């Protein structure tokens, strides 16, 4: 079971890089549409399509990352996604925070996605950088 979740080297499939690029691009389009809804107080119906584009493309990206190696959950890049989901999940409970929370989620996204690899691949579970694309895993 451990080898299934945490392979010594990350799994990949032919075309994975392009699949990730396409999904990230769709995710950005969805986020841009959602930003209009959140930041301008539009009715959900006006940006629901963008919400679902963001949700489904994000879910597909998470599934690809988990399939490659579940170490992703321990790394800063995976933990950042979990934090962003938690923050977004607070919006229905505290709707008055939607704008600032949405901006915070964008800031987390930008910082983590453009951080050096040694930061993105740092494993909070292991206390060291774990890049299973090139090195032995857990």
The first five atom37 places (N, CA, C, CB, O) and aatype in JSON, in Angstrom:
{
  "aatype": [20, 20, 20, 20, 20, 20, 20, 20, 20, 20, 20, 20, 20, 20, 20, 20, 20, 20, 20, 20, 20, 20, 20, 20, 20, 20, 20, 20, 20, 20, 20, 20, 20, 20, 20, 20, 20, 20, 20, 20, 20, 20, 20, 20, 20, 20, 20, 20, 20, 20, 20, 20, 20, 20, 20, 20, 20, 20, 20, 20, 20, 20, 20, 20, 20, 20, 20, 20, 20, 20, 20, 20, 20, 20, 20, 20, 20, 20, 20, 20, 20, 20, 20, 20, 20, 20, 20, 20, 20, 20, 20, 20, 20, 20, 20, 20, 20, 20, 20, 20, 20, 20, 20, 20, 20, 20, 20, 20, 20, 20, 20, 20, 20, 20, 20, 20, 20, 20, 20, 20, 20, 20, 20, 20, 20, 20, 20, 20, 20, 20, 20, 20, 20, 20, 20, 20, 20, 20],
  "atom_mask": [
    [1, 1, 1, 1, 1],
    [1, 1, 1, 1, 1],
    [1, 1, 1, 1, 1],
    [1, 1, 1, 1, 1],
    [1, 1, 1, 1, 1],
    [1, 1, 1, 1, 1],
    [1, 1, 1, 1, 1],
    [1, 1, 1, 1, 1],
    [1, 1, 1, 1, 1],
    [1, 1, 1, 1, 1],
    [1, 1, 1, 1, 1],
    [1, 1, 1, 1, 1],
    [1, 1, 1, 1, 1],
    [1, 1, 1, 1, 1],
    [1, 1, 1, 1, 1],
    [1, 1, 1, 1, 1],
    [1, 1, 1, 1, 1],
    [1, 1, 1, 1, 1],
    [1, 1, 1, 1, 1],
    [1, 1, 1, 1, 1],
    [1, 1, 1, 1, 1],
    [1, 1, 1, 1, 1],
    [1, 1, 1, 1, 1],
    [1, 1, 1, 1, 1],
    [1, 1, 1, 1, 1],
    [1, 1, 1, 1, 1],
    [1, 1, 1, 1, 1],
    [1, 1, 1, 1, 1],
    [1, 1, 1, 1, 1],
    [1, 1, 1, 1, 1],
    [1, 1, 1, 1, 1],
    [1, 1, 1, 1, 1],
    [1, 1, 1, 1, 1],
    [1, 1, 1, 1, 1],
    [1, 1, 1, 1, 1],
    [1, 1, 1, 1, 1],
    [1, 1, 1, 1, 1],
    [1, 1, 1, 1, 1],
    [1, 1, 1, 1, 1],
    [1, 1, 1, 1, 1],
    [1, 1, 1, 1, 1],
    [1, 1, 1, 1, 1],
    [1, 1, 1, 1, 1],
    [1, 1, 1, 1, 1],
    [1, 1, 1, 1, 1],
    [1, 1, 1, 1, 1],
    [1, 1, 1, 1, 1],
    [1, 1, 1, 1, 1],
    [1, 1, 1, 1, 1],
    [1, 1, 1, 1, 1],
    [1, 1, 1, 1, 1],
    [1, 1, 1, 1, 1],
    [1, 1, 1, 1, 1],
    [1, 1, 1, 1, 1],
    [1, 1, 1, 1, 1],
    [1, 1, 1, 1, 1],
    [1, 1, 1, 1, 1],
    [1, 1, 1, 1, 1],
    [1, 1, 1, 1, 1],
    [1, 1, 1, 1, 1],
    [1, 1, 1, 1, 1],
    [1, 1, 1, 1, 1],
    [1, 1, 1, 1, 1],
    [1, 1, 1, 1, 1],
    [1, 1, 1, 1, 1],
    [1, 1, 1, 1, 1],
    [1, 1, 1, 1, 1],
    [1, 1, 1, 1, 1],
    [1, 1, 1, 1, 1],
    [1, 1, 1, 1, 1],
    [1, 1, 1, 1, 1],
    [1, 1, 1, 1, 1],
    [1, 1, 1, 1, 1],
    [1, 1, 1, 1, 1],
    [1, 1, 1, 1, 1],
    [1, 1, 1, 1, 1],
    [1, 1, 1, 1, 1],
    [1, 1, 1, 1, 1],
    [1, 1, 1, 1, 1],
    [1, 1, 1, 1, 1],
    [1, 1, 1, 1, 1],
    [1, 1, 1, 1, 1],
    [1, 1, 1, 1, 1],
    [1, 1, 1, 1, 1],
    [1, 1, 1, 1, 1],
    [1, 1, 1, 1, 1],
    [1, 1, 1, 1, 1],
    [1, 1, 1, 1, 1],
    [1, 1, 1, 1, 1],
    [1, 1, 1, 1, 1],
    [1, 1, 1, 1, 1],
    [1, 1, 1, 1, 1],
    [1, 1, 1, 1, 1],
    [1, 1, 1, 1, 1],
    [1, 1, 1, 1, 1],
    [1, 1, 1, 1, 1],
    [1, 1, 1, 1, 1],
    [1, 1, 1, 1, 1],
    [1, 1, 1, 1, 1],
    [1, 1, 1, 1, 1],
    [1, 1, 1, 1, 1],
    [1, 1, 1, 1, 1],
    [1, 1, 1, 1, 1],
    [1, 1, 1, 1, 1],
    [1, 1, 1, 1, 1],
    [1, 1, 1, 1, 1],
    [1, 1, 1, 1, 1],
    [1, 1, 1, 1, 1],
    [1, 1, 1, 1, 1],
    [1, 1, 1, 1, 1],
    [1, 1, 1, 1, 1],
    [1, 1, 1, 1, 1],
    [1, 1, 1, 1, 1],
    [1, 1, 1, 1, 1],
    [1, 1, 1, 1, 1],
    [1, 1, 1, 1, 1],
    [1, 1, 1, 1, 1],
    [1, 1, 1, 1, 1],
    [1, 1, 1, 1, 1],
    [1, 1, 1, 1, 1],
    [1, 1, 1, 1, 1],
    [1, 1, 1, 1, 1],
    [1, 1, 1, 1, 1],
    [1, 1, 1, 1, 1],
    [1, 1, 1, 1, 1],
    [1, 1, 1, 1, 1],
    [1, 1, 1, 1, 1],
    [1, 1, 1, 1, 1],
    [1, 1, 1, 1, 1],
    [1, 1, 1, 1, 1],
    [1, 1, 1, 1, 1],
    [1, 1, 1, 1, 1],
    [1, 1, 1, 1, 1],
    [1, 1, 1, 1, 1],
    [1, 1, 1, 1, 1],
    [1, 1, 1, 1, 1],
    [1, 1, 1, 1, 1],
    [1, 1, 1, 1, 1]
  ],
  "atom_positions": [
    [[0.83, -1.2, 0.0], [0.0, 0.0, 0.0], [0.87, 1.26, 0.0], [-0.94, 0.0, 1.22], [0.57, 2.22, -0.7]],
    [[1.96, 1.25, 0.8], [2.84, 2.41, 0.85], [3.4, 2.73, -0.52], [3.97, 2.18, 1.85], [3.46, 3.9, -0.91]],
    [[3.83, 1.7, -1.26], [4.39, 1.92, -2.6], [3.33, 2.49, -3.55], [4.96, 0.61, -3.17], [3.66, 3.25, -4.45]],
    [[2.08, 2.12, -3.35], [1.0, 2.63, -4.18], [0.81, 4.14, -3.95], [-0.31, 1.87, -3.9], [0.67, 4.91, -4.9]],
    [[0.8, 4.54, -2.68], [0.61, 5.95, -2.34], [1.89, 6.77, -2.5], [0.1, 6.07, -0.93], [1.85, 7.92, -2.93]],
    [[3.01, 6.17, -2.14], [4.29, 6.88, -2.13], [5.33, 6.12, -2.95], [4.8, 7.06, -0.68], [6.24, 5.53, -2.39]],
    [[5.2, 6.12, -4.27], [6.19, 5.41, -5.08], [7.57, 6.05, -4.91], [5.77, 5.41, -6.56], [7.68, 7.25, -4.63]],
    [[8.63, 5.26, -5.09], [10.0, 5.77, -4.94], [10.24, 6.93, -5.91], [11.03, 4.66, -5.19], [10.94, 7.89, -5.57]],
    [[9.67, 6.84, -7.09], [9.77, 7.92, -8.06], [8.34, 8.22, -8.52], [10.7, 7.53, -9.28], [7.56, 7.31, -8.76]],
    [[8.01, 9.49, -8.64], [6.66, 9.88, -9.04], [6.24, 9.23, -10.35], [6.57, 11.39, -9.18], [7.03, 9.1, -11.29]],
    [[4.97, 8.81, -10.39], [4.41, 8.27, -11.63], [4.07, 9.43, -12.56], [3.16, 7.4, -11.34], [3.84, 10.56, -12.12]],
    [[4.05, 9.13, -13.84], [3.6, 10.11, -14.82], [2.98, 9.38, -15.99], [4.76, 11.03, -15.28], [3.14, 8.17, -16.12]],
    [[2.29, 10.11, -16.81], [1.7, 9.51, -18.01], [2.06, 10.4, -19.2], [0.15, 9.35, -17.87], [2.37, 11.58, -19.05]],
    [[2.0, 9.81, -20.37], [2.32, 10.54, -21.58], [1.33, 11.71, -21.72], [2.27, 9.61, -22.83], [0.12, 11.52, -21.65]],
    [[1.87, 12.88, -21.92], [1.04, 14.07, -22.06], [0.68, 14.74, -20.75], [-0.2, 13.72, -22.78], [-0.09, 15.7, -20.74]],
    [[1.24, 14.25, -19.63], [0.89, 14.82, -18.33], [1.24, 16.29, -18.22], [1.58, 14.05, -17.22], [0.47, 17.08, -17.68]],
    [[2.4, 16.67, -18.73], [2.8, 18.08, -18.64], [1.78, 18.96, -19.35], [4.2, 18.28, -19.25], [1.38, 20.0, -18.82]],
    [[1.37, 18.56, -20.56], [0.4, 19.35, -21.31], [-0.98, 19.3, -20.66], [0.3, 18.85, -22.75], [-1.71, 20.29, -20.71]],
    [[-1.33, 18.18, -20.07], [-2.61, 18.11, -19.34], [-2.59, 19.1, -18.18], [-2.86, 16.66, -18.82], [-3.57, 19.8, -17.95]],
    [[-1.48, 19.15, -17.44], [-1.36, 20.1, -16.34], [-1.43, 21.54, -16.83], [-0.05, 19.87, -15.59], [-2.09, 22.37, -16.22]],
    [[-0.75, 21.83, -17.94], [-0.76, 23.19, -18.48], [-2.18, 23.58, -18.88], [0.19, 23.31, -19.7], [-2.64, 24.67, -18.55]],
    [[-2.88, 22.68, -19.58], [-4.25, 22.97, -19.99], [-5.16, 23.16, -18.78], [-4.79, 21.83, -20.88], [-5.95, 24.1, -18.73]],
    [[-5.06, 22.27, -17.8], [-5.9, 22.37, -16.61], [-5.59, 23.63, -15.81], [-5.72, 21.15, -15.72], [-6.52, 24.28, -15.3]],
    [[-4.33, 24.0, -15.69], [-3.97, 25.23, -14.96], [-4.51, 26.46, -15.68], [-2.44, 25.34, -14.81], [-4.98, 27.4, -15.05]],
    [[-4.44, 26.43, -17.02], [-4.96, 27.55, -17.79], [-6.47, 27.68, -17.6], [-4.62, 27.37, -19.27], [-6.97, 28.78, -17.39]],
    [[-7.18, 26.57, -17.68], [-8.62, 26.59, -17.44], [-8.93, 27.06, -16.02], [-9.23, 25.21, -17.68], [-9.9, 27.78, -15.78]],
    [[-8.09, 26.64, -15.08], [-8.25, 27.04, -13.68], [-8.12, 28.56, -13.54], [-7.21, 26.32, -12.79], [-8.88, 29.19, -12.82]],
    [[-7.15, 29.14, -14.24], [-6.97, 30.59, -14.2], [-8.16, 31.33, -14.81], [-5.69, 30.99, -14.93], [-8.59, 32.36, -14.29]],
    [[-8.7, 30.8, -15.9], [-9.89, 31.41, -16.51], [-11.05, 31.37, -15.51], [-10.28, 30.66, -17.83], [-11.75, 32.36, -15.33]],
    [[-11.22, 30.22, -14.87], [-12.28, 30.1, -13.86], [-12.07, 31.06, -12.7], [-12.34, 28.69, -13.34], [-13.02, 31.69, -12.23]],
    [[-10.84, 31.17, -12.25], [-10.54, 32.08, -11.13], [-10.82, 33.53, -11.51], [-9.06, 31.93, -10.69], [-11.34, 34.3, -10.71]],
    [[-10.48, 33.9, -12.74], [-10.74, 35.28, -13.19], [-12.25, 35.56, -13.18], [-10.16, 35.51, -14.61], [-12.67, 36.62, -12.73]],
    [[-13.04, 34.62, -13.66], [-14.49, 34.78, -13.64], [-15.06, 34.83, -12.24], [-15.14, 33.66, -14.41], [-15.96, 35.62, -11.94]],
    [[-14.51, 33.98, -11.37], [-14.96, 33.99, -9.97], [-14.6, 35.3, -9.29], [-14.35, 32.81, -9.19], [-15.36, 35.81, -8.47]],
    [[-13.45, 35.85, -9.62], [-13.01, 37.12, -9.02], [-14.06, 38.2, -9.28], [-11.63, 37.55, -9.59], [-14.38, 39.0, -8.39]],
    [[-14.58, 38.23, -10.5], [-15.63, 39.2, -10.79], [-16.82, 39.02, -9.87], [-16.07, 39.07, -12.23], [-17.39, 40.0, -9.38]],
    [[-17.2, 37.79, -9.64], [-18.34, 37.51, -8.77], [-18.09, 37.91, -7.33], [-18.69, 36.06, -8.83], [-18.89, 38.61, -6.71]],
    [[-16.95, 37.45, -6.8], [-16.62, 37.76, -5.41], [-16.41, 39.24, -5.17], [-15.37, 36.99, -4.99], [-16.98, 39.83, -4.25]],
    [[-15.59, 39.84, -6.02], [-15.15, 41.2, -5.74], [-16.16, 42.27, -6.14], [-13.87, 41.46, -6.45], [-16.07, 43.41, -5.67]],
    [[-17.12, 41.92, -7.0], [-18.11, 42.91, -7.42], [-19.52, 42.58, -6.94], [-18.11, 43.03, -8.93], [-20.49, 43.21, -7.34]],
    [[-19.61, 41.58, -6.07], [-20.89, 41.25, -5.45], [-21.96, 40.79, -6.43], [-21.39, 42.43, -4.71], [-23.15, 41.04, -6.21]],
    [[-21.56, 40.13, -7.5], [-22.53, 39.64, -8.47], [-23.28, 38.43, -7.92], [-21.85, 39.29, -9.79], [-22.78, 37.73, -7.04]],
    [[-24.44, 38.21, -8.44], [-25.22, 37.04, -8.05], [-24.47, 35.78, -8.5], [-26.66, 37.08, -8.67], [-23.84, 35.77, -9.55]],
    [[-24.55, 34.74, -7.69], [-23.85, 33.49, -7.99], [-24.18, 32.98, -9.39], [-24.22, 32.43, -6.96], [-23.3, 32.48, -10.09]],
    [[-25.41, 33.11, -9.8], [-25.83, 32.62, -11.13], [-25.01, 33.26, -12.25], [-27.32, 32.9, -11.35], [-24.84, 32.66, -13.31]],
    [[-24.5, 34.46, -12.03], [-23.74, 35.16, -13.05], [-22.31, 34.61, -13.21], [-23.68, 36.63, -12.73], [-21.68, 34.81, -14.25]],
    [[-21.82, 33.92, -12.18], [-20.45, 33.39, -12.27], [-20.36, 31.91, -11.9], [-19.53, 34.19, -11.38], [-19.27, 31.4, -11.67]],
    [[-21.5, 31.24, -11.84], [-21.52, 29.82, -11.47], [-20.7, 28.97, -12.42], [-22.97, 29.31, -11.44], [-20.02, 28.03, -11.99]],
    [[-20.73, 29.26, -13.7], [-19.94, 28.5, -14.68], [-18.46, 28.6, -14.38], [-20.21, 29.0, -16.09], [-17.72, 27.62, -14.52]],
    [[-18.01, 29.78, -13.99], [-16.6, 29.97, -13.63], [-16.26, 29.2, -12.36], [-16.28, 31.46, -13.45], [-15.17, 28.64, -12.23]],
    [[-17.2, 29.19, -11.4], [-17.0, 28.42, -10.18], [-16.76, 26.95, -10.51], [-18.21, 28.57, -9.24], [-15.83, 26.33, -9.99]],
    [[-17.62, 26.39, -11.37], [-17.49, 24.97, -11.71], [-16.25, 24.7, -12.55], [-18.72, 24.49, -12.44], [-15.63, 23.64, -12.4]],
    [[-15.88, 25.62, -13.41], [-14.64, 25.46, -14.17], [-13.44, 25.42, -13.22], [-14.47, 26.61, -15.21], [-12.55, 24.58, -13.36]],
    [[-13.43, 26.31, -12.25], [-12.36, 26.35, -11.26], [-12.35, 25.08, -10.42], [-12.51, 27.58, -10.35], [-11.3, 24.48, -10.21]],
    [[-13.5, 24.68, -9.95], [-13.62, 23.5, -9.09], [-13.19, 22.23, -9.8], [-15.04, 23.36, -8.58], [-12.41, 21.44, -9.27]],
    [[-13.7, 22.02, -11.0], [-13.41, 20.78, -11.72], [-11.96, 20.73, -12.22], [-14.37, 20.61, -12.89], [-11.32, 19.68, -12.16]],
    [[-11.44, 21.85, -12.71], [-10.04, 21.85, -13.15], [-9.12, 21.68, -11.95], [-9.71, 23.16, -13.91], [-8.11, 20.97, -12.04]],
    [[-9.45, 22.32, -10.83], [-8.64, 22.16, -9.62], [-8.67, 20.73, -9.1], [-9.14, 23.11, -8.53], [-7.64, 20.19, -8.69]],
    [[-9.85, 20.11, -9.11], [-9.96, 18.72, -8.67], [-9.14, 17.8, -9.57], [-11.44, 18.27, -8.67], [-8.48, 16.88, -9.08]],
    [[-9.17, 18.04, -10.87], [-8.37, 17.23, -11.8], [-6.88, 17.4, -11.53], [-8.69, 17.61, -13.26], [-6.13, 16.43, -11.57]],
    [[-6.45, 18.62, -11.24], [-5.04, 18.85, -10.92], [-4.64, 18.12, -9.64], [-4.77, 20.36, -10.78], [-3.55, 17.54, -9.56]],
    [[-5.5, 18.16, -8.65], [-5.23, 17.46, -7.38], [-5.14, 15.96, -7.62], [-6.33, 17.77, -6.33], [-4.24, 15.3, -7.09]],
    [[-6.06, 15.41, -8.39], [-6.04, 13.97, -8.65], [-4.76, 13.55, -9.39], [-7.27, 13.58, -9.47], [-4.19, 12.51, -9.09]],
    [[-4.32, 14.36, -10.35], [-3.07, 14.05, -11.05], [-1.9, 14.09, -10.07], [-2.83, 15.05, -12.22], [-1.03, 13.21, -10.09]],
    [[-1.88, 15.11, -9.2], [-0.79, 15.23, -8.23], [-0.78, 14.04, -7.27], [-0.91, 16.55, -7.44], [0.28, 13.48, -6.98]],
    [[-1.95, 13.65, -6.77], [-2.04, 12.51, -5.85], [-1.68, 11.2, -6.52], [-3.44, 12.42, -5.26], [-1.03, 10.35, -5.92]],
    [[-2.09, 11.03, -7.76], [-1.74, 9.82, -8.5], [-0.23, 9.74, -8.7], [-2.47, 9.78, -9.87], [0.36, 8.66, -8.61]],
    [[0.4, 10.87, -8.96], [1.85, 10.89, -9.15], [2.55, 10.43, -7.89], [2.34, 12.29, -9.56], [3.45, 9.59, -7.94]],
    [[2.15, 10.98, -6.74], [2.66, 10.57, -5.44], [1.91, 11.33, -4.35], [4.2, 10.83, -5.33], [1.75, 12.55, -4.43]],
    [[1.45, 10.62, -3.36], [0.71, 11.24, -2.25], [1.61, 12.09, -1.35], [0.03, 10.16, -1.42], [1.12, 12.78, -0.46]],
    [[2.92, 12.05, -1.58], [3.83, 12.94, -0.83], [3.4, 14.4, -1.04], [5.31, 12.74, -1.28], [3.68, 15.26, -0.22]],
    [[2.73, 14.64, -2.15], [2.23, 15.97, -2.49], [1.44, 16.58, -1.33], [1.36, 15.91, -3.75], [1.51, 17.78, -1.1]],
    [[0.68, 15.75, -0.6], [-0.11, 16.24, 0.52], [0.75, 16.8, 1.64], [-0.99, 15.13, 1.06], [0.34, 17.71, 2.36]],
    [[1.96, 16.25, 1.8], [2.87, 16.69, 2.85], [3.7, 17.9, 2.43], [3.79, 15.56, 3.26], [4.18, 18.65, 3.28]],
    [[3.86, 18.08, 1.14], [4.7, 19.16, 0.65], [3.98, 20.5, 0.76], [5.12, 18.9, -0.8], [2.75, 20.55, 0.81]],
    [[4.77, 21.57, 0.79], [4.2, 22.91, 0.9], [3.19, 23.14, -0.22], [5.31, 23.97, 0.84], [2.14, 23.75, 0.02]],
    [[3.47, 22.68, -1.42], [2.56, 22.9, -2.55], [1.2, 22.24, -2.31], [3.17, 22.37, -3.85], [0.18, 22.83, -2.68]],
    [[1.14, 21.07, -1.72], [-0.13, 20.43, -1.41], [-0.81, 21.04, -0.2], [0.08, 18.95, -1.19], [-2.02, 21.23, -0.18]],
    [[-0.01, 21.34, 0.82], [-0.55, 21.96, 2.03], [-1.18, 23.32, 1.71], [0.56, 22.12, 3.1], [-2.18, 23.7, 2.31]],
    [[-0.59, 24.04, 0.76], [-1.14, 25.33, 0.36], [-2.52, 25.16, -0.26], [-0.2, 26.04, -0.62], [-3.42, 25.97, -0.01]],
    [[-2.7, 24.11, -1.05], [-4.01, 23.83, -1.65], [-5.03, 23.53, -0.55], [-3.92, 22.64, -2.65], [-6.15, 24.04, -0.58]],
    [[-4.64, 22.71, 0.41], [-5.56, 22.38, 1.51], [-5.92, 23.63, 2.3], [-4.92, 21.32, 2.45], [-7.07, 23.8, 2.7]],
    [[-4.94, 24.51, 2.54], [-5.2, 25.76, 3.25], [-6.16, 26.63, 2.45], [-3.89, 26.53, 3.51], [-7.09, 27.22, 3.01]],
    [[-5.96, 26.72, 1.14], [-6.84, 27.53, 0.3], [-8.26, 26.98, 0.32], [-6.31, 27.59, -1.14], [-9.22, 27.75, 0.38]],
    [[-8.41, 25.67, 0.28], [-9.74, 25.07, 0.34], [-10.42, 25.36, 1.68], [-9.65, 23.55, 0.11], [-11.61, 25.64, 1.74]],
    [[-9.64, 25.29, 2.76], [-10.18, 25.62, 4.08], [-10.65, 27.07, 4.12], [-9.11, 25.38, 5.18], [-11.76, 27.36, 4.59]],
    [[-9.82, 27.97, 3.62], [-10.2, 29.39, 3.6], [-11.46, 29.63, 2.77], [-9.04, 30.24, 3.06], [-12.37, 30.34, 3.2]],
    [[-11.5, 29.03, 1.59], [-12.69, 29.19, 0.74], [-13.92, 28.58, 1.39], [-12.45, 28.56, -0.64], [-15.04, 29.06, 1.2]],
    [[-13.72, 27.51, 2.14], [-14.83, 26.88, 2.85], [-15.39, 27.73, 3.97], [-14.4, 25.56, 3.41], [-16.52, 27.52, 4.41]],
    [[-14.62, 28.69, 4.43], [-15.1, 29.6, 5.49], [-16.02, 30.69, 4.94], [-13.92, 30.23, 6.21], [-16.77, 31.31, 5.7]],
    [[-15.95, 30.93, 3.63], [-16.75, 32.02, 3.05], [-18.25, 31.86, 3.29], [-16.48, 32.11, 1.56], [-18.9, 32.84, 3.65]],
    [[-18.82, 30.67, 3.1], [-20.26, 30.56, 3.37], [-20.61, 30.83, 4.84], [-20.76, 29.18, 2.98], [-21.71, 31.28, 5.14]],
    [[-19.68, 30.56, 5.74], [-19.92, 30.78, 7.16], [-19.76, 32.27, 7.5], [-18.96, 29.93, 8.02], [-20.51, 32.81, 8.32]],
    [[-18.78, 32.91, 6.86], [-18.5, 34.33, 7.08], [-18.52, 35.06, 5.73], [-17.13, 34.54, 7.8], [-17.46, 35.46, 5.24]],
    [[-19.69, 35.23, 5.12], [-19.77, 35.79, 3.77], [-19.18, 37.2, 3.64], [-21.19, 35.81, 3.33], [-18.76, 37.59, 2.55]],
    [[-19.16, 37.95, 4.72], [-18.6, 39.3, 4.66], [-17.1, 39.29, 4.41], [-18.91, 40.04, 5.96], [-16.52, 40.32, 4.08]],
    [[-16.46, 38.13, 4.57], [-15.01, 38.02, 4.35], [-14.65, 37.55, 2.94], [-14.41, 37.07, 5.37], [-13.48, 37.34, 2.64]],
    [[-15.65, 37.37, 2.07], [-15.41, 36.77, 0.76], [-14.31, 37.49, -0.03], [-16.69, 36.79, -0.05], [-13.4, 36.83, -0.54]],
    [[-14.38, 38.8, -0.13], [-13.38, 39.54, -0.9], [-11.97, 39.37, -0.37], [-13.73, 41.01, -0.92], [-11.09, 38.94, -1.11]],
    [[-11.73, 39.69, 0.92], [-10.38, 39.53, 1.47], [-9.88, 38.08, 1.44], [-10.36, 40.03, 2.9], [-8.7, 37.85, 1.17]],
    [[-10.75, 37.12, 1.7], [-10.34, 35.72, 1.66], [-9.95, 35.32, 0.25], [-11.47, 34.8, 2.18], [-8.95, 34.64, 0.04]],
    [[-10.73, 35.76, -0.71], [-10.43, 35.44, -2.1], [-9.07, 36.02, -2.5], [-11.54, 35.97, -3.03], [-8.28, 35.35, -3.17]],
    [[-8.8, 37.25, -2.1], [-7.49, 37.87, -2.38], [-6.38, 37.09, -1.69], [-7.48, 39.36, -1.92], [-5.33, 36.87, -2.28]],
    [[-6.59, 36.68, -0.45], [-5.6, 35.89, 0.27], [-5.31, 34.58, -0.45], [-6.07, 35.61, 1.7], [-4.15, 34.17, -0.55]],
    [[-6.34, 33.93, -0.95], [-6.16, 32.67, -1.69], [-5.32, 32.92, -2.95], [-7.53, 32.06, -2.08], [-4.45, 32.11, -3.28]],
    [[-5.57, 34.02, -3.64], [-4.78, 34.36, -4.82], [-3.32, 34.62, -4.43], [-5.37, 35.58, -5.53], [-2.41, 34.19, -5.14]],
    [[-3.11, 35.33, -3.33], [-1.74, 35.61, -2.86], [-1.0, 34.31, -2.53], [-1.77, 36.53, -1.62], [0.16, 34.13, -2.91]],
    [[-1.66, 33.41, -1.81], [-1.05, 32.12, -1.49], [-0.69, 31.38, -2.77], [-2.0, 31.25, -0.61], [0.4, 30.83, -2.89]],
    [[-1.61, 31.39, -3.74], [-1.37, 30.71, -5.02], [-0.14, 31.26, -5.71], [-2.59, 30.85, -5.93], [0.73, 30.51, -6.14]],
    [[-0.07, 32.58, -5.83], [1.04, 33.2, -6.53], [2.38, 32.96, -5.85], [0.8, 34.67, -6.64], [3.37, 32.66, -6.51]],
    [[2.41, 33.08, -4.54], [3.66, 32.9, -3.79], [4.13, 31.45, -3.88], [3.47, 33.32, -2.32], [5.29, 31.2, -4.21]],
    [[3.25, 30.51, -3.58], [3.67, 29.1, -3.55], [4.02, 28.59, -4.95], [2.58, 28.23, -2.94], [5.0, 27.88, -5.12]],
    [[3.22, 28.95, -5.95], [3.48, 28.43, -7.29], [4.74, 29.0, -7.91], [2.3, 28.71, -8.19], [5.31, 28.39, -8.82]],
    [[5.19, 30.16, -7.45], [6.41, 30.75, -8.0], [7.59, 30.68, -7.04], [6.15, 32.19, -8.36], [8.66, 31.22, -7.33]],
    [[7.41, 30.03, -5.92], [8.5, 29.85, -4.96], [9.54, 28.89, -5.54], [7.96, 29.33, -3.59], [9.22, 28.1, -6.43]],
    [[10.77, 28.95, -5.04], [11.78, 27.99, -5.5], [11.35, 26.55, -5.21], [13.13, 28.29, -4.83], [10.59, 26.29, -4.28]],
    [[11.84, 25.63, -6.01], [11.48, 24.21, -5.86], [11.78, 23.71, -4.45], [12.24, 23.36, -6.88], [11.01, 22.92, -3.9]],
    [[12.88, 24.16, -3.85], [13.21, 23.68, -2.51], [12.15, 24.09, -1.49], [14.57, 24.21, -2.07], [12.0, 23.44, -0.45]],
    [[11.4, 25.15, -1.78], [10.3, 25.56, -0.91], [9.04, 24.78, -1.25], [10.03, 27.06, -1.04], [8.4, 24.22, -0.36]],
    [[8.66, 24.72, -2.53], [7.44, 24.02, -2.94], [7.47, 22.54, -2.58], [7.23, 24.18, -4.44], [6.46, 21.97, -2.2]],
    [[8.65, 21.93, -2.71], [8.78, 20.49, -2.47], [9.19, 20.16, -1.03], [9.79, 19.89, -3.43], [9.46, 19.0, -0.71]],
    [[9.25, 21.17, -0.17], [9.58, 20.92, 1.23], [8.45, 20.12, 1.86], [9.81, 22.26, 2.0], [7.29, 20.5, 1.77]],
    [[8.81, 19.0, 2.5], [7.82, 18.14, 3.14], [7.66, 18.53, 4.6], [8.22, 16.65, 3.02], [8.59, 18.44, 5.39]],
    [[6.47, 18.97, 4.94], [6.16, 19.32, 6.33], [6.17, 18.07, 7.21], [4.8, 20.03, 6.42], [6.38, 18.17, 8.42]],
    [[5.95, 16.9, 6.61], [5.94, 15.64, 7.35], [7.35, 15.14, 7.65], [5.18, 14.58, 6.56], [7.57, 14.46, 8.66]],
    [[8.3, 15.47, 6.8], [9.66, 14.94, 6.91], [10.7, 15.99, 7.33], [10.07, 14.34, 5.6], [11.82, 15.64, 7.71]],
    [[10.33, 17.26, 7.27], [11.26, 18.32, 7.65], [12.41, 18.51, 6.68], [11.81, 18.03, 9.0], [13.48, 18.99, 7.06]],
    [[12.18, 18.14, 5.42], [13.21, 18.31, 4.39], [12.54, 18.35, 3.02], [14.26, 17.16, 4.45], [11.38, 17.99, 2.88]],
    [[13.29, 18.79, 2.04], [12.78, 18.82, 0.68], [12.71, 17.41, 0.13], [13.66, 19.71, -0.22], [13.69, 16.66, 0.21]],
    [[11.56, 17.05, -0.41], [11.36, 15.72, -1.0], [10.8, 15.9, -2.4], [10.4, 14.85, -0.12], [9.6, 16.1, -2.58]],
    [[11.65, 15.82, -3.39], [11.24, 15.92, -4.79], [11.32, 14.52, -5.38], [12.14, 16.94, -5.59], [12.4, 14.07, -5.77]],
    [[10.19, 13.84, -5.45], [10.18, 12.45, -5.9], [10.25, 12.3, -7.41], [8.96, 11.75, -5.39], [10.23, 11.18, -7.92]],
    [[10.33, 13.4, -8.14], [10.52, 13.31, -9.59], [11.95, 12.94, -9.9], [10.14, 14.64, -10.28], [12.24, 12.33, -10.92]],
    [[12.86, 13.33, -8.99], [14.28, 13.11, -9.24], [14.99, 12.31, -8.16], [14.95, 14.42, -9.39], [16.08, 11.79, -8.4]],
    [[14.39, 12.22, -6.98], [15.06, 11.56, -5.86], [14.17, 10.47, -5.27], [15.44, 12.58, -4.76], [12.99, 10.36, -5.61]],
    [[14.75, 9.69, -4.41], [13.99, 8.67, -3.68], [12.95, 9.34, -2.81], [14.92, 7.78, -2.83], [13.19, 10.42, -2.25]],
    [[11.8, 8.72, -2.68], [10.7, 9.25, -1.89], [10.8, 8.87, -0.43], [9.39, 8.77, -2.44], [11.89, 8.56, 0.06]],
    [[9.67, 8.88, 0.3], [9.65, 8.66, 1.74], [10.22, 7.35, 2.2], [8.3, 8.76, 2.23], [10.25, 7.08, 3.4]]
  ]
}
